[in-house]
Amino acid sequence: MTRTWPLPWQPDPQYSTRVAYFSMEYAIDHALKIYSGGLGFLAGSHMRSACDLRQNLIGIGILWKYGYYDQVRHDDQRMRVQFQKKYYPFLVDTGLRTQVTVNGHPVHIKALLLPAEVFGSAPIYLLTTDIPENDYLAQTITHRLYDTEPSTRIAQSIVLGLGGARLVEQLGGADVYHLNEAHALPLAFHLMDRLQDSQAVRRHIVLTTHTPEKAGNEENALDFLREMGYFGNLSEDTAAELTGMRSGTFSHTLAALRAAGRANGVSRLHRRVANQMWDEYPGICPITSITNAQNARFWQDPAMRQALEDNDDARLVSRKREMKRQLFQVVADQTGKLFDPEVLTIVWARRFAAYKRADLMLHDLYRFCRLIEQQDRPVQIIWAGKPFPFDQTAIDTFNQLVRLSYKAARFAVLTGYEIQLSRLLKQGADVWLNTPQRLHEASGTSGMTAAMNGAVNLSISDGWVPEFGRDGYNCLLIPPADEHLDSAAQTAADYRNLMQIIEQQVLPMYYQEHDRWLQLVKHGMKDVLPRFDSDRLAHEYYQMMYNS
């Protein structure tokens, strides 16, 4: 008989492999703020589809007492970072407890459960050290997602990986441990200590790597990790056997690629980039690709989908106008600006990471101002997104946009970028703007949910976009700049191409060729599903990673 987790469903036989999915963040619902960005959004959609498909899978994560942070405003409307305690009465105390050692000190861990029926997801066990058994320092380990203190970050990985692995064993053990990034890598050392066979460990571990960015591929001094207890009970020689690292700098992603039996990038293009990044290093596992996706059941407006299926263009247009009005109520509330649902609305909304180039449209400020001030074919532009709370450069970029928006009637910058605002922005956008430096966006998923809601993707052809985009048919693609140019020259070229598309294609089509614009919208909605629905993703993980 197939072993199953404590699930409220009998698993579908094709998904009988017992999987424990480890992620530092989950974006499940607006009410549960334990995520920062794309990694969490991907994990959240995966958990929802695991529920929909009746898979034999549970999530393991951390209950962040202060979340990532709350994005609010100073008196002059500049962004302010607020850390606020969160309370979640819908979580259930499982009674499960475990203990790890961090920097020579015992740390007690309690597990709370997000039941499947609360938000329609796989069950997720959330670990916390904020309990009376711990001293204050140990309690703070699970206070802030992606804490800036290096020792706290490593302690978080020990709690998630080692503590999570011990929790899974209390639940009966897993056939497969899925690392959503290398944050939970200490579980590999726990398995090695138990199995004493590196090949056996590799048979149990799969890895998803999400980014080519240095900040997403952490490194630490090996001696520091050893002192922190990162390797658990494992001897130095045995840890080195598994990871290939004996001294100097320890690369968490490289170690995970050596400890796992299978790995995947999050788009076909990212698979190529990831293999180029890591193939010079011996001992890594094969890296395939499973392109990210989002849960349409959660993200897509049902009325829009029904109008599309009924081929009711009038209702499709009417519903889009209604959703723009809903978004514009938030714009008015936050900024006092009254946006017009008849006016073309461009939205840029995502994390304010440098490579995503939030300020690309400001490359020529005079041309930008001329665009948003013109009267014959007006344009409204909205920015939203969360900089890392201690990345002053990113915060400065956000605040620069705020200052520029003060006296511009059709230019708004919104705070509070959580799931609810993200949904409103995607439903209310006419154009979803995506401007990363090419080959730096591993996947990017916001454009998927935007297309589900009738927004036209205007995008650099990076991440998932090459698998979806047919320029002028279901989206508008910004031609790639010469990759041999330096970063500044690439930015200048991307800016020129972007503005040319807006001025010469988007505006004439939206205002003068309504039928052609509507076809572009409809083709995008039709082509994004089912290929980029997370049901496909959750199925492929079983097919390609868990059952093989």
C-alpha positions, 0 to 999 in steps of 0.5 A, a space after each residue: 500500500 502506498 504511504 501517504 501524508 496526513 492529507 484530506 484526499 486519497 492521492 491520485 495513483 500517478 502522484 503516489 510518490 511521497 514528496 516533501 517540498 522545502 521552500 523559504 517562502 510561500 505566497 498562498 494567500 494575501 492573509 498569510 504574509 510569509 513571502 517576498 517575491 517570485 520564489 514564493 509566488 511559484 511555491 504558492 501556485 505549486 501548492 495550490 495545484 498539488 491540492 487540485 491534482 490530489 498529489 502526495 505532497 506536503 510543504 515545509 516552510 517557516 512561519 515568519 513572525 514579521 513576514 518580509 516587511 510591510 511596505 508603507 509610506 513616510 509623510 512625504 509619500 516616500 517608501 517606509 519599511 515597517 516590521 509588524 507582528 503577524 497573527 494567524 489563528 487559522 494555523 493549527 499547532 500540530 504538537 510536533 516538536 524538534 531541536 537543532 543545534 545552532 552555533 553550539 546552542 540548542 534551538 527548539 522548533 515548533 511546527 504549525 500546520 496550514 490545513 489544506 482546506 483553509 486556502 485550497 493548497 497542499 498542507 504546509 508545515 510552518 516552523 517557528 523558533 519564537 517559543 518560550 523554550 528558546 532564549 530571545 536570540 534563538 526566538 529571532 531566527 524565524 522573525 524576518 524573512 531573509 534577515 541581513 545578519 549572516 549568522 541569522 540567515 544560516 540559522 534559518 537554513 539550519 531550522 528549515 533544512 535540518 529541523 524540517 528533515 527531522 519533522 518529516 521523519 516524525 511524519 514517516 519520512 519522504 521518498 523525495 525531498 524537493 529543495 526550492 532553491 538551496 536554502 534548506 540544504 542542511 537536510 542533505 547533511 542530515 540524510 547523509 548522516 542517516 544513510 552514510 551513502 552519498 548516492 542514496 542521498 542523491 536518489 532522494 533529493 531534487 533541486 530547483 534553481 531559480 536565478 543566475 544572479 549572484 545575490 540568489 546564489 549565496 556563498 559563505 566561508 566554510 569555517 563560518 558554516 562549520 562553527 554555526 552547525 550547518 553540517 549537523 552531525 556530519 564530519 568534515 570529511 563526509 560533508 566534503 564527500 557530498 559537496 566536494 568542498 573542503 576549504 575556503 568559500 562554500 557555494 550553497 547552490 553548487 553544493 546543492 547541485 552536487 547533493 541532488 540527483 536531479 535539478 531543473 531551471 525554471 525556463 528553457 532559456 534558464 536551463 541553458 544559462 544554468 548549465 553554462 554557469 555550472 558545467 565547468 564544476 565537476 560532480 553536479 547533477 543534470 539540470 533540465 528545465 520545468 518552466 514556471 507557471 501560475 495557478 489560474 484558479 487563483 489568479 484569473 478573473 472568472 468573468 474574463 475567462 467566461 467571456 473569452 470562452 463565449 467569444 463575447 467581445 463586448 462582455 470581455 471589453 466591459 469586464 476589463 473596464 470594470 477591473 480597471 475601475 477597481 484598480 483605479 480606486 486604489 490609485 485614487 486612495 493612495 495618490 489622489 489621482 483619478 485615472 480614466 478606464 478609457 485611457 491606455 494603462 501601462 503597469 510595471 510591477 515586481 521586485 525592484 531588483 537592479 536587473 529588472 530595471 524599474 527605471 528603464 522608461 526614465 532613460 530619457 526623462 524629457 521623452 517620458 514626460 512628453 509621453 504621459 502629458 500628451 492629450 491626443 492619445 493619453 497614457 497612464 502608467 503605474 509602478 509598484 513593487 517591493 525593493 529589498 528592505 535594506 537595499 538602499 539603491 533599490 529604495 532610492 529608485 522607488 523614491 525617485 519614481 515617487 518624487 517624479 510622480 508628484 505633479 504628473 496626473 497620469 503617473 502613479 507609484 503604489 505601495 503595499 505590493 502584496 498578493 491582493 494588489 498584484 492581482 488588481 494590477 494584473 487585472 487592471 493593466 492594458 499593458 504589462 511591462 517587463 524590462 529585465 536585462 536579458 539572460 538575467 530573468 530566469 523565469 518571471 511569472 507576473 506576465 503569465 497572470 497578467 495575460 490570463 486577465 487580458 493584459 498585453 505583455 510588452 516584454 524583453 524576450 527573457 525567461 518564460 517569454 520565448 516559450 510564449 511570445 509571438 510578437 504582434 500576435 499574442 504579445 509585443 516583444 522588445 528586440 534584444 540588444 546586442 549582448 556584446 555591448 556593455 550594460 549601459 549600451 544595452 540599456 540605451 538600446 532597449 530603451 529606444 526599442 521600448 519607446 518606439 514600440 509604445 509610440 508606433 505600435 501600442 498607441 495607434 493599435 489601442 486608440 485607432 485599431 480596436 479590433 486588432 488590439 482586442 485580437 492581441 488581448 484574446 490571443 494572449 489569454 488563449 495561449 497562456 493556458 493551459 501551458 502556463 497554468 501550474 497544474 502542468 508544472 505540478 504534473 511535470 515535477 512528478 513526471 520528470 523529477 519525482 517518479 524518475 
